[in-house]
Amino acid sequence: MRVAAIPFSLVVGMVTGCGAAEGGESGTVAESSSGASTGASSGATATPTTGEAASTSGGETTATTSGAASSSGAGDSSGGSGGDSTGAGSTGGDGVIVVEGLSHPEGIAHDLVDDVYLISNINGAPDAVDDNGFISRVLPDGTIDALTFIDGGDDTVGLDAPKGMVIVDDTLWVADITRVRKFHRVSGLPLGEVVIEGAVFLNDLAADADGNIFVSDTGSNILHAIDTNDQPAVMLASPAVFGPNGLWVHADRLYLATYNDNKIFSVTLDVPVAFPEITLAVGQLDGLVHLEDGDWLVSSWEAPGVLRVSADFSTVTTPVADLSSPADIAVDEGRKLILIPRLLEDRAEFHPF
């Protein structure tokens, strides 16, 4: 999620964005990844250039699906039959699929088991404890299977301003301001929550192969960890990491993108120490994804768009340019799609790469 300096400000309900990018690749931990190990070129600086696969958000795309931009519809938190369901989506210009009718969509997680996309909707101010956030269930063709698959408006569900998500086995973990909530991946039923003491603005989530959860607090510059017994602890508090946002676990490290800076760091998991991997030419970084070929994708509100960083952090291209408010991205590796929630546009777009 984008945080326009701490404390952030709001204009017409939202001038900030959010971010968590989890597009899982390994085992039952849907957000951890596999592939070639990355090389560390500490402190490298690269200037984004436009890649040959670039696409833009200009008028070439068309609305493919629609739904009420509110969680107060016929939502049913008990499963995929809840919420509004629309017809199959069509493809916009350059093969882009557009999903309309969302409400400040912040994060996307690809449920690899059911092959659906889960999209978190803030539906209001990003720090508002208003219990009106919701999570949509969307098919890969852009069809909204259930707009309010998990609905904060339901009396049995607590959900204020959901942002980053990660799936571990059958549990969907969701960052929500000062706590991390748990839901069943299939039914959407609540499974409990973990309150993070002292949290200000929890933003993105990632998980390791053992099921430990990592949480970025963009508002306090702290990384938290939740162990497999649901016990939280501070993982890292470093003055060098300013505005931690997008997270991804790869091999034995947690990688993070900073919103209030223009750096990508790696953090060793055994003895947490932050190592700068690259300093980009643009900042306001949000979602972070590791690709199967070893490269990285990171969304930038300043660019604006999605950057591709080589596995050794030496080069940067821009596969998706001129795309405003790109929040917590994910990837569908099988279909070669970058899944991009456009927070301020109330839509999501799936771009080929």
ZAMIVEX-830808 format. One record per atom (N, C-alpha, C): y, z, x; atom name. Coordinates in pm, whole numbers, plus 50000, padded with zeros to 5 digits. Each point is the difference from the previous one (the first is absolute). Layout:
v|w|u|keke
Y|Z|X|CA;
...
This chain:
v|w|u|keke
49881|50000|50082|N;
50119|50000|49918|CA;
50124|50000|50086|C;
50097|49927|49960|N;
50124|49995|50074|CA;
50083|50124|49971|C;
50050|50063|50104|N;
50088|50114|49985|CA;
50128|49968|50074|C;
50108|49979|49928|N;
50125|49955|50059|CA;
50075|50120|50057|C;
49948|50047|50112|N;
50049|50120|50069|CA;
49958|50122|49921|C;
49988|50110|50063|N;
49958|50125|49939|CA;
50123|50090|49992|C;
50041|50048|49882|N;
49937|49972|49872|CA;
50033|49860|49950|C;
49913|49942|49921|N;
50022|49866|49949|CA;
50090|50005|49878|C;
50053|49886|49960|N;
50086|49993|49882|CA;
49938|49907|49899|C;
50045|50009|49878|N;
49947|49917|49892|CA;
50113|49921|49937|C;
49977|49872|49974|N;
50095|49916|49929|CA;
49922|49928|49891|C;
50046|50015|49876|N;
49931|49947|49884|CA;
49853|50043|50005|C;
49980|50126|50025|N;
49866|50056|49997|CA;
49921|49980|50128|C;
50038|49901|50085|N;
49918|49977|50120|CA;
50071|49912|50098|C;
50036|50053|50116|N;
50041|49914|50110|CA;
49908|50022|50118|C;
49901|50085|49982|N;
49907|50024|50109|CA;
49870|49932|49970|C;
49923|49975|50105|N;
49869|49942|49982|CA;
49896|50093|50054|C;
49875|49973|49979|N;
49894|50088|50048|CA;
49893|49921|50069|C;
49908|50070|50071|N;
49898|49920|50060|CA;
49875|50070|50047|C;
49883|49945|49972|N;
49871|50037|50048|CA;
49914|49885|49995|C;
49942|49966|50112|N;
49927|49877|49991|CA;
49859|50023|50037|C;
49923|49987|49907|N;
49861|50020|50033|CA;
49920|49884|49945|C;
49941|49925|50079|N;
49918|49892|49951|CA;
49867|50007|50067|C;
49913|50080|49953|N;
49885|50048|50072|CA;
49903|49895|50048|C;
49932|50033|50106|N;
49906|49906|50058|CA;
49870|50063|50045|C;
49986|50131|50001|N;
49885|50053|50071|CA;
49927|50103|49917|C;
49873|49973|49975|N;
49914|50095|49931|CA;
50054|50038|49865|C;
49986|50128|49964|N;
50048|50047|49871|CA;
50142|50053|50008|C;
50055|50006|50118|N;
50139|50040|50014|CA;
50084|49875|49988|C;
50061|49980|49883|N;
50057|49870|49968|CA;
50120|49965|50084|C;
50063|50098|50068|N;
50120|49966|50073|CA;
49980|50003|50151|C;
49886|50040|50051|N;
49981|49993|50144|CA;
49953|49861|50036|C;
50019|49960|50125|N;
49979|49861|50035|CA;
49907|49986|50118|C;
49953|49877|50017|N;
49916|49968|50114|CA;
50054|49876|50067|C;
49944|49965|50112|N;
50043|49878|50067|CA;
50030|50028|50145|C;
50062|49903|50065|N;
50029|50011|50142|CA;
50092|50116|50027|C;
49977|50067|50109|N;
50088|50110|50037|CA;
50132|49944|50049|C;
50106|50081|49979|N;
50132|49954|50038|CA;
50033|50042|50141|C;
50079|49918|50066|N;
50049|50037|50132|CA;
50133|50069|49988|C;
50029|50093|50085|N;
50125|50075|49994|CA;
50100|49943|50098|C;
50108|49945|49943|N;
50109|49956|50087|CA;
50120|50085|49965|C;
49998|50122|50048|N;
50098|50100|49962|CA;
50142|49951|50026|C;
50082|50018|49893|N;
50141|49970|50013|CA;
50034|49853|49993|C;
49904|49914|49972|N;
50029|49857|49995|CA;
50098|49969|49889|C;
50086|49905|50022|N;
50096|49955|49899|CA;
49975|49854|49971|C;
49994|49968|49869|N;
49976|49862|49960|CA;
50095|49960|49891|C;
50036|49874|49997|N;
50089|49946|49897|CA;
49918|49918|49902|C;
50009|50033|49867|N;
49923|49925|49902|CA;
50040|49854|49999|C;
49902|49915|49987|N;
50026|49859|49980|CA;
49925|49953|49878|C;
50040|49893|49943|N;
49938|49952|49878|CA;
49870|49930|50032|C;
49890|50048|49940|N;
49870|49939|50021|CA;
49983|49877|49916|C;
49902|49919|50035|N;
49980|49876|49929|CA;
49950|50020|49859|C;
49947|50120|49970|N;
49949|50024|49865|CA;
50103|50069|49913|C;
50126|49993|50039|N;
50104|50074|49929|CA;
50013|49953|49857|C;
50025|50098|49912|N;
50031|49969|49860|CA;
50111|50094|49958|C;
50074|49965|49898|N;
50113|50080|49959|CA;
49989|50037|49854|C;
50090|50090|49959|N;
50000|50044|49862|CA;
50098|49923|49915|C;
50050|49889|50051|N;
50095|49920|49924|CA;
49940|49947|49873|C;
50074|49919|49926|N;
49964|49963|49866|CA;
49872|49924|49984|C;
49923|49981|50107|N;
49878|49922|49985|CA;
49890|50078|49931|C;
50008|50133|49998|N;
49893|50075|49938|CA;
50026|50016|49852|C;
49891|50014|49925|N;
50013|50015|49856|CA;
49928|50126|49957|C;
50046|50059|49889|N;
49936|50119|49947|CA;
49859|49966|49956|C;
49906|50082|50040|N;
49862|49971|49963|CA;
49946|50096|49896|C;
50042|50125|50006|N;
49954|50096|49901|CA;
50115|50089|49963|C;
49989|50062|49887|N;
50108|50088|49957|CA;
49943|50120|49929|C;
50083|50102|49987|N;
49961|50121|49929|CA;
50121|50087|49986|C;
49993|50098|49912|N;
50113|50090|49982|CA;
50030|50071|50129|C;
50127|50008|50034|N;
50038|50065|50125|CA;
50016|50149|49980|C;
49910|50059|49932|N;
50003|50142|49971|CA;
49859|50050|49989|C;
49980|50126|50031|N;
49866|50056|49990|CA;
49975|50061|49864|C;
50088|49976|49904|N;
49987|50064|49870|CA;
49927|49916|49899|C;
49937|49891|50046|N;
49929|49914|49907|CA;
49866|50059|49961|C;
49907|49910|49966|N;
49870|50045|49951|CA;
49908|50034|50114|C;
50050|50075|50095|N;
49923|50033|50119|CA;
49886|50095|49970|C;
49894|49990|50077|N;
49885|50087|49986|CA;
49955|50036|50140|C;
50021|50128|50036|N;
49970|50039|50137|CA;
49851|50014|50025|C;
49919|49969|49901|N;
49857|50019|50018|CA;
49930|49880|50058|C;
50068|49889|50020|N;
49931|49887|50059|CA;
50074|49872|49983|C;
49934|49889|50041|N;
50064|49871|50004|CA;
50037|49943|49866|C;
49957|50060|49889|N;
50036|49946|49870|CA;
50139|50042|49959|C;
50063|50091|50076|N;
50131|50048|49964|CA;
50108|49901|50035|C;
50119|50021|49943|N;
50117|49921|50034|CA;
49997|49862|49940|C;
50102|49921|50037|N;
50012|49865|49948|CA;
49918|49905|50084|C;
49930|49911|49935|N;
49924|49898|50071|CA;
50058|49865|49965|C;
50020|49914|50100|N;
50061|49870|49976|CA;
49905|49890|50041|C;
50037|49879|49967|N;
49917|49886|50035|CA;
49997|49975|50149|C;
49910|49913|50043|N;
49984|49972|50142|CA;
50127|49943|50059|C;
50029|50039|50122|N;
50120|49952|50066|CA;
49983|49859|50053|C;
50110|49931|50016|N;
50000|49869|50063|CA;
50061|50015|50139|C;
49996|49896|50076|N;
50048|50005|50137|CA;
50138|49941|50011|C;
50090|50072|50069|N;
50134|49950|50020|CA;
50007|49905|50118|C;
50121|49967|50042|N;
50019|49908|50111|CA;
49935|50051|50127|C;
49948|49907|50081|N;
49937|50032|50127|CA;
49880|50095|49985|C;
49936|49996|49884|N;
49883|50083|49978|CA;
50029|50146|49978|C;
50124|50037|49967|N;
50038|50139|49979|CA;
49968|50041|49855|C;
49932|50113|49985|N;
49973|50056|49867|CA;
50101|50111|49975|C;
50063|49999|49884|N;
50104|50096|49966|CA;
49957|50083|49880|C;
50016|50130|50012|N;
49969|50093|49890|CA;
50131|50063|49954|C;
50042|49968|49881|N;
50124|50054|49944|CA;
49970|50122|49912|C;
50105|50070|49961|N;
49987|50107|49901|CA;
49964|50135|50057|C;
50011|50018|50132|N;
49975|50130|50060|CA;
50130|50082|49999|C;
49995|50123|50048|N;
50120|50085|49998|CA;
50013|50073|50133|C;
50081|49941|50090|N;
50017|50051|50136|CA;
49864|50015|50069|C;
49925|49891|50012|N;
49870|50008|50068|CA;
50018|50031|50147|C;
49924|50099|50051|N;
50020|50044|50137|CA;
49883|49969|50091|C;
49878|50026|49956|N;
49885|49980|50085|CA;
49889|49923|49931|C;
49917|49935|50082|N;
49883|49929|49949|CA;
49878|50041|50082|C;
49890|50028|49932|N;
49872|50025|50066|CA;
49897|49905|49942|C;
49922|49937|50086|N;
49893|49911|49956|CA;
49872|50081|49985|C;
49953|50013|49875|N;
49872|50063|49974|CA;
49893|49897|50030|C;
49935|50016|50115|N;
49904|49900|50047|CA;
49871|50001|49919|C;
49968|50112|49938|N;
49877|50009|49922|CA;
50012|49920|49871|C;
50107|50024|49924|N;
50020|49930|49873|CA;
50084|49874|50016|C;
50048|49974|50121|N;
50082|49883|50030|CA;
50120|49989|49906|C;
50078|50108|49994|N;
50124|50001|49923|CA;
50108|50062|50087|C;
50125|49975|49963|N;
50114|50057|50071|CA;
50058|50113|49916|C;
50024|50115|50062|N;
50067|50111|49935|CA;
50143|50006|50052|C;
50098|50002|49908|N;
50141|49994|50036|CA;
50071|50124|49946|C;
50062|50077|50091|N;
50074|50119|49958|CA;
50140|49961|49952|C;
50042|50059|49889|N;
50131|49974|49940|CA;
50080|50129|49993|C;
50113|50005|50069|N;
50085|50119|50000|CA;
50061|50022|49862|C;
50045|49891|49936|N;
50054|50005|49863|CA;
50114|50100|49988|C;
50101|49986|50087|N;
50114|50090|49998|CA;
50047|50028|50141|C;
50064|50114|50019|N;
50048|50038|50132|CA;
49882|50042|50088|C;
50004|49967|50130|N;
49886|50026|50087|CA;
49975|50147|50030|C;
50097|50087|49967|N;
49982|50143|50025|CA;
50001|50081|49871|C;
49993|49931|49886|N;
50011|50068|49871|CA;
49865|50057|49956|C;
50000|50130|49972|N;
49880|50064|49944|CA;
50007|49983|49849|C;
49962|49881|49954|N;
50017|49963|49860|CA;
49869|49970|49927|C;
49889|50004|50073|N;
49868|49980|49941|CA;
49989|49869|49920|C;
50067|49895|50050|N;
49990|49871|49930|CA;
49952|49887|50093|C;
49954|50035|50119|N;
49945|49898|50088|CA;
49867|49948|49947|C;
49961|49882|50045|N;
49871|49948|49955|CA;
49942|49906|50105|C;
49871|49975|49986|N;
49928|49911|50091|CA;
49936|49889|49918|C;
50027|49876|50040|N;
49948|49884|49929|CA;
49874|49948|50068|C;
49915|49940|49920|N;
49878|49936|50049|CA;
50016|49850|49977|C;
50001|49923|50109|N;
50032|49857|49994|CA;
49887|49920|50064|C;
49961|49891|49937|N;
49895|49914|50054|CA;
50057|49909|50108|C;
49916|49949|50090|N;
50049|49917|50110|CA;
50072|49873|49956|C;
49975|49951|49877|N;
50071|49881|49953|CA;
50136|50034|49941|C;
50037|50127|50003|N;
50130|50043|49949|CA;
49996|50056|49860|C;
49887|49996|49934|N;
49988|50056|49866|CA;
50015|50152|50004|C;
50083|50055|49914|N;
50011|50145|49988|CA;
49886|50048|49911|C;
49900|50061|50060|N;
49886|50050|49925|CA;
50037|50125|49921|C;
50082|50088|50060|N;
50047|50120|49932|CA;
50132|50041|50064|C;
50109|49983|49928|N;
50132|50033|50056|CA;
50008|50148|50035|C;
49953|50086|49910|N;
50004|50144|50023|CA;
49857|50053|50012|C;
49929|49950|50100|N;
49864|50045|50027|CA;
49997|50150|50022|C;
50094|50052|50079|N;
50024|50143|50014|CA;
50143|50025|49961|C;
50023|50087|49900|N;
50130|50010|49935|CA;
50052|50142|50002|C;
50113|50021|50073|N;
50062|50132|50000|CA;
50046|50044|49863|C;
50017|49905|49908|N;
50040|50035|49864|CA;
49888|50062|49919|C;
49878|49992|50050|N;
49886|50063|49934|CA;
50005|50151|50025|C;
49975|50079|49898|N;
50009|50145|50012|CA;
49901|50057|50101|C;
49894|49926|50029|N;
49897|50051|50092|CA;
50025|49957|50145|C;
50104|49920|50023|N;
50026|49942|50132|CA;
50136|50043|50051|C;
50006|50045|50125|N;
50127|50025|50066|CA;
50026|49891|50101|C;
50112|49929|49986|N;
50034|49892|50093|CA;
50149|49973|49987|C;
50076|50030|50105|N;
50146|49990|49993|CA;
50052|49868|50057|C;
49987|49982|50130|N;
50053|49880|50067|CA;
49898|49953|50103|C;
49888|49944|49957|N;
49892|49964|50092|CA;
50041|49894|50100|C;
49954|50017|50123|N;
50034|49905|50107|CA;
49872|49954|50070|C;
49980|50038|50127|N;
49884|49950|50073|CA;
49869|50051|49943|C;
49894|49918|50016|N;
49867|50034|49948|CA;
49894|49965|50103|C;
49887|50069|49989|N;
49884|49968|50081|CA;
49875|50038|49920|C;
49895|49920|50013|N;
49875|50026|49929|CA;
49895|50045|50100|C;
49938|50114|49972|N;
49888|50049|50080|CA;
49884|50026|49904|C;
49892|49927|50019|N;
49887|50006|49906|CA;
50053|49970|49859|C;
49982|50093|49905|N;
50047|49975|49863|CA;
50130|50074|49969|C;
50069|50047|50102|N;
50124|50073|49978|CA;
50121|49917|50042|C;
50094|49987|49909|N;
50129|49937|50029|CA;
50100|50111|50030|C;
50050|50001|50123|N;
50102|50096|50042|CA;
50137|49936|49986|C;
50098|50075|49947|N;
50132|49946|49971|CA;
50108|50095|50049|C;
50092|49951|50084|N;
50114|50081|50044|CA;
50102|50009|49888|C;
50045|50123|49970|N;
50091|50020|49887|CA;
50101|50110|50033|C;
50103|49965|50073|N;
50116|50083|50036|CA;
49961|50117|50091|C;
49941|50107|49944|N;
49966|50118|50080|CA;
49852|50035|49994|C;
49921|49912|49939|N;
49857|50027|49987|CA;
49922|49870|50007|C;
49874|50013|50028|N;
49912|49883|49998|CA;
49901|50021|49886|C;
50000|49908|49905|N;
49916|50013|49882|CA;
49872|49919|50018|C;
49897|50042|49927|N;
49869|49935|50009|CA;
49955|49954|49860|C;
49948|49877|49996|N;
49949|49944|49875|CA;
49867|49932|50026|C;
49920|49987|49896|N;
49876|49926|50015|CA;
50030|49852|50002|C;
49943|49933|50097|N;
50028|49858|50020|CA;
49966|49915|49878|C;
49894|50033|49927|N;
49953|49918|49889|CA;
50059|50044|49867|C;
49993|50130|49972|N;
50045|50050|49869|CA;
50150|50028|49996|C;
50060|50026|50115|N;
50141|50038|50003|CA;
50024|50146|49968|C;
49895|50076|49976|N;
50016|50140|49964|CA;
50050|50082|50120|C;
50089|50099|49975|N;
50052|50083|50110|CA;
49890|50088|50059|C;
50004|50013|50134|N;
49899|50077|50073|CA;
50062|50116|50077|C;
50128|50027|49979|N;
50067|50108|50071|CA;
50114|49950|50086|C;
50055|50088|50079|N;
50113|49965|50086|CA;
50007|50093|50118|C;
50070|49957|50104|N;
50025|50082|50118|CA;
50151|50009|50018|C;
50054|50119|49987|N;
50144|50022|50018|CA;
50029|50013|50149|C;
50100|49927|50047|N;
50039|50005|50141|CA;
50124|50088|50013|C;
49982|50119|50050|N;
50111|50095|50012|CA;
50109|49944|50091|C;
50125|50010|49954|N;
50114|49953|50078|CA;
50023|49851|49994|C;
49918|49926|49926|N;
50017|49855|49992|CA;
50130|49965|49928|C;
50060|49890|50042|N;
50124|49952|49941|CA;
49979|49868|49926|C;
49935|49906|50066|N;
49986|49866|49944|CA;
49872|49935|50053|C;
49886|50041|49947|N;
49873|49942|50042|CA;
49997|49854|49962|C;
49948|49917|50091|N;
50021|49857|49982|CA;
49873|49918|50009|C;
49929|50003|50113|N;
49882|49916|50014|CA;
49879|50085|50037|C;
49883|49939|49980|N;
49873|50067|50028|CA;
49910|49908|50080|C;
49913|50061|50079|N;
49893|49927|50069|CA;
49883|50097|50014|C;
49881|49947|50028|N;
49881|50084|50015|CA;
49919|49954|50119|C;
49933|50096|50065|N;
49910|49961|50109|CA;
49858|49986|49947|C;
49908|49967|50086|N;
49863|49972|49958|CA;
49928|50124|49947|C;
50049|50119|50034|N;
49939|50123|49952|CA;
50056|50046|49867|C;
50105|49933|49952|N;
50060|50038|49872|CA;
50119|50092|50011|C;
50048|50026|50123|N;
50125|50075|50015|CA;
50117|49912|49957|C;
50098|50060|49932|N;
50114|49928|49947|CA;
50123|50031|50085|C;
50080|49899|50027|N;
50125|50016|50074|CA;
50117|49958|49910|C;
50109|50078|50008|N;
50113|49983|49908|CA;
50130|49996|50080|C;
50084|49900|49971|N;
50132|49996|50063|CA;
50103|50064|49907|C;
50085|50083|50057|N;
50113|50058|49926|CA;
50127|49940|50060|C;
50050|49897|49936|N;
50118|49930|50051|CA;
50123|50089|49996|C;
50002|50096|49909|N;
50115|50087|49985|CA;
50010|50110|50103|C;
49890|50034|50067|N;
50004|50110|50097|CA;
49952|49958|50138|C;
49967|49870|50018|N;
49952|49949|50129|CA;
49873|50070|50047|C;
49912|50032|49906|N;
49876|50070|50032|CA;
49880|49920|49950|C;
49893|50000|50079|N;
49871|49949|49957|CA;
49910|50117|49965|C;
49936|49993|49884|N;
49908|50104|49956|CA;
49858|49945|49999|C;
49903|50090|50007|N;
49859|49964|49988|CA;
49937|50088|49893|C;
49905|49943|49925|N;
49922|50075|49902|CA;
49853|49982|50038|C;
49932|50111|50027|N;
49861|49988|50044|CA;
49907|49979|49882|C;
49872|49989|50026|N;
49904|49969|49896|CA;
49977|50116|49903|C;
50058|50115|50030|N;
49997|50114|49908|CA;
50132|50013|49925|C;
50081|49896|50005|N;
50129|49995|49931|CA;
50100|50102|50056|C;
49987|50034|50128|N;
50093|50093|50063|CA;
50105|49922|50079|C;
50129|50015|49964|N;
50106|49927|50071|CA;
50047|50073|50125|C;
50052|49923|50094|N;
50057|50057|50122|CA;
50097|49899|50059|C;
50098|50049|50074|N;
50092|49911|50071|CA;
49924|49934|50115|C;
50005|49868|50004|N;
49933|49927|50108|CA;
50097|49974|50116|C;
50122|49958|49966|N;
50097|49965|50105|CA;
50141|50016|49947|C;
50083|50067|50076|N;
50143|50008|49972|CA;
50071|49966|50130|C;
50049|49878|50010|N;
50059|49954|50126|CA;
50139|49943|49975|C;
50099|50040|50079|N;
50135|49943|49984|CA;
50005|49852|50035|C;
49897|49950|50067|N;
49998|49857|50036|CA;
49962|49912|49882|C;
49931|50059|49902|N;
49954|49925|49883|CA;
50096|50028|49885|C;
50087|49903|49974|N;
50108|50021|49905|CA;
49973|49918|49873|C;
49965|50071|49893|N;
49973|49932|49874|CA;
49862|49938|49993|C;
49893|50076|50027|N;
49865|49942|49994|CA;
49971|49947|49861|C;
49942|49881|49993|N;
49976|49937|49871|CA;
49857|49948|49995|C;
49980|49868|50020|N;
49869|49940|49987|CA;
49900|50053|50100|C;
49875|50023|49955|N;
49895|50056|50084|CA;
49875|49912|49998|C;
49925|50003|50110|N;
49871|49932|50005|CA;
49916|50062|50111|C;
49875|50031|49971|N;
49908|50051|50102|CA;
49920|49884|50057|C;
50004|49988|50132|N;
49920|49899|50069|CA;
49940|50062|50124|C;
49866|49988|50012|N;
49928|50061|50112|CA;
50029|50150|50002|C;
50050|50051|50111|N;
50022|50145|50011|CA;
50146|50037|49990|C;
50080|49911|49935|N;
50143|50028|49991|CA;
50053|49976|49859|C;
50107|50073|49970|N;
50076|49978|49878|CA;
50125|49923|50039|C;
50019|49884|49940|N;
50118|49918|50028|CA;
50101|50021|49888|C;
50128|49999|50036|N;
50103|50025|49900|CA;
50122|49913|50025|C;
50062|49960|49890|N;
50126|49924|50004|CA;
50112|50092|49953|C;
50116|49989|50063|N;
50112|50088|49968|CA;
50104|49928|49916|C;
50044|50068|49894|N;
50105|49940|49918|CA;
50138|50023|50063|C;
50026|50119|50048|N;
50132|50031|50056|CA;
50009|49964|50148|C;
49922|49903|50039|N;
49998|49950|50137|CA;
49938|49861|49992|C;
49973|49940|50113|N;
49938|49867|50000|CA;
49878|49996|50092|C;
49925|50111|50000|N;
49887|50013|50092|CA;
49868|50014|49925|C;
49894|49956|50067|N;
49863|50031|49959|CA;
49941|50090|50108|C;
49945|50114|49957|N;
49939|50096|50091|CA;
49849|50005|49977|C;
49927|50047|50100|N;
49862|50042|49980|CA;
49992|50148|50035|C;
49913|50070|49928|N;
49984|50144|50020|CA;
49852|50028|50021|C;
49965|50060|50111|N;
49861|50035|50025|CA;
49955|50105|49900|C;
49877|49988|49951|N;
49952|50088|49894|CA;
49951|50134|50053|C;
49944|50002|50121|N;
49944|50125|50050|CA;
50108|50098|50043|C;
50093|49954|50082|N;
50116|50081|50040|CA;
50124|49918|49965|C;
50058|50023|49882|N;
50105|49911|49949|CA;
50123|49990|50090|C;
50017|49883|50059|N;
50117|49966|50081|CA;
50043|49860|49958|C;
50130|49978|49981|N;
50051|49871|49955|CA;
50032|49911|50120|C;
49948|49877|49996|N;
50027|49901|50104|CA;
50068|49879|49936|C;
50121|49962|50046|N;
50065|49880|49945|CA;
49925|49875|50044|C;
49964|49916|49903|N;
49928|49876|50031|CA;
50094|49880|50008|C;
50099|49994|49910|N;
50093|49887|50000|CA;
50129|50041|49932|C;
50110|49947|50048|N;
50130|50014|49936|CA;
50038|49863|49944|C;
50012|49991|49870|N;
50028|49873|49935|CA;
50150|49973|49996|C;
50035|49875|49972|N;
50141|49962|49991|CA;
50061|50044|49868|C;
49917|50036|49903|N;
50048|50047|49870|CA;
49931|50132|49969|C;
50062|50078|49911|N;
49946|50129|49963|CA;
49971|50010|49852|C;
50017|50123|49948|N;
49967|50029|49861|CA;
49857|49955|49969|C;
49909|50044|50086|N;
49860|49959|49988|CA;
49932|50082|49892|C;
49908|49936|49928|N;
49935|50066|49887|CA;
49849|50000|50015|C;
49931|49901|49942|N;
49855|49997|50005|CA;
49946|49945|50131|C;
49881|50048|50039|N;
49937|49958|50125|CA;
49853|49972|49974|C;
49953|49884|50045|N;
49861|49959|49978|CA;
49943|49943|50130|C;
49877|50035|50032|N;
49929|49942|50113|CA;
49905|49894|49949|C;
50008|49879|50055|N;
49916|49889|49957|CA;
49869|49997|50076|C;
49902|49931|49943|N;
49869|49992|50063|CA;
50005|49931|50136|C;
50097|49909|50019|N;
50008|49930|50129|CA;
50075|50081|50105|C;
50044|50121|49965|N;
50067|50087|50095|CA;
50151|50005|49988|C;
50060|49902|49932|N;
50145|50000|49981|CA;
50042|50105|49897|C;
50131|50022|49994|N;
50057|50096|49907|CA;
50099|49929|49907|C;
50008|50050|49877|N;
50106|49960|49908|CA;
50085|50123|49969|C;
50131|49981|49997|N;
50091|50110|49966|CA;
50112|49943|49914|C;
50031|50068|49892|N;
50111|49956|49915|CA;
50130|50064|50047|C;
50109|49925|49985|N;
50131|50047|50044|CA;
50103|49970|49892|C;
50070|50104|49957|N;
50108|49980|49902|CA;
50121|49934|50067|C;
50016|50021|50129|N;
50115|49942|50070|CA;
49979|49852|50027|C;
49879|49956|50023|N;
49976|49860|50038|CA;
50061|49899|49901|C;
49977|50002|49867|N;
49892|50072|49934|CA;
49877|49911|49991|C;
49883|50062|49999|N;
49877|49924|49990|CA;
49886|50072|50068|C;
49898|49923|50037|N;
49883|50055|50066|CA;
49985|49937|50137|C;
49987|50083|50104|N;
49984|49955|50136|CA;
49854|50008|50042|C;
49960|49910|50089|N;
49866|50005|50059|CA;
50015|50029|50149|C;
49936|50108|50045|N;
50009|50044|50139|CA;
49864|49977|50065|C;
49999|49938|50115|N;
49873|49970|50067|CA;
49928|50128|50038|C;
49869|49988|50020|N;
49916|50116|50028|CA;
50046|50079|50122|C;
50058|49931|50099|N;
50047|50069|50120|CA;
50147|50038|49992|C;
50058|49985|49882|N;
50139|50037|49974|CA;
50099|49922|50086|C;
49965|49877|50036|N;
50087|49923|50088|CA;
50085|49895|49927|C;
49955|49954|49884|N;
50073|49896|49928|CA;
50011|50034|49852|C;
50104|49946|49937|N;
50026|50024|49859|CA;
50035|49869|49932|C;
49939|49973|49885|N;
50036|49886|49916|CA;
50030|50053|49860|C;
50046|49911|49914|N;
50037|50040|49865|CA;
49926|49913|49898|C;
49881|50040|49957|N;
49926|49918|49904|CA;
50060|49999|49861|C;
50074|50105|49963|N;
50068|50004|49870|CA;
50145|50040|50025|C;
50090|49906|49980|N;
50142|50024|50029|CA;
50082|50004|49871|C;
50120|50058|50012|N;
50097|50001|49890|CA;
49941|50057|49872|C;
49931|50113|50013|N;
49939|50066|49885|CA;
50055|50141|49991|C;
50086|50024|49903|N;
50070|50128|49991|CA;
49908|50112|49952|C;
50031|50120|50039|N;
49934|50126|49964|CA;
49848|49996|50009|C;
49946|49957|50116|N;
49854|50001|50017|CA;
49954|50141|50037|C;
49925|50063|49914|N;
49962|50139|50023|CA;
49864|50010|50070|C;
49909|50081|49947|N;
49877|50035|50069|CA;
49893|49892|49980|C;
49994|49908|50092|N;
49913|49884|49989|CA;
49854|50035|50020|C;
49913|49909|49953|N;
49856|50007|50026|CA;
49954|49857|50027|C;
49872|49984|50030|N;
49945|49868|50030|CA;
49865|49984|49931|C;
49977|49883|49944|N;
49868|49960|49953|CA;
49948|49901|50104|C;
49918|50050|50093|N;
49953|49916|50111|CA;
49912|49886|49950|C;
49919|50023|49899|N;
49910|49897|49950|CA;
50074|49880|49947|C;
50110|50025|49930|N;
50080|49891|49942|CA;
50117|49961|50089|C;
50017|50072|50112|N;
50111|49976|50091|CA;
50134|50008|49926|C;
50020|50114|49934|N;
50123|50025|49925|CA;
50068|50126|50051|C;
50132|49992|50018|N;
50082|50119|50024|CA;
50049|50048|49864|C;
49971|50124|49967|N;
50036|50057|49870|CA;
50129|50078|50016|C;
50107|49954|49937|N;
50134|50054|50026|CA;
50063|50054|49872|C;
50018|50132|49989|N;
50078|50054|49888|CA;
50149|49983|50030|C;
50073|49936|49911|N;
50145|49982|50018|CA;
50070|50103|49913|C;
50029|50112|50060|N;
50039|50120|49927|CA;
50121|49979|49909|C;
50105|49945|50053|N;
50122|49986|49921|CA;
49995|49882|49903|C;
49899|49916|50013|N;
49987|49883|49912|CA;
49901|50025|49885|C;
49937|50117|49997|N;
49902|50034|49896|CA;
49889|49896|49990|C;
49953|49956|50115|N;
49894|49900|50003|CA;
49918|50017|50126|C;
49883|49939|50000|N;
49918|49991|50121|CA;
49969|49854|50026|C;
49985|49964|50128|N;
49969|49864|50035|CA;
49884|49999|50100|C;
49910|49904|49982|N;
49886|49983|50089|CA;
50020|49870|50077|C;
50027|50011|50130|N;
50033|49883|50082|CA;
49883|49965|50092|C;
49965|49872|50009|N;
49893|49959|50093|CA;
50046|50015|50145|C;
49903|50027|50087|N;
50033|50006|50144|CA;
49889|49934|50080|C;
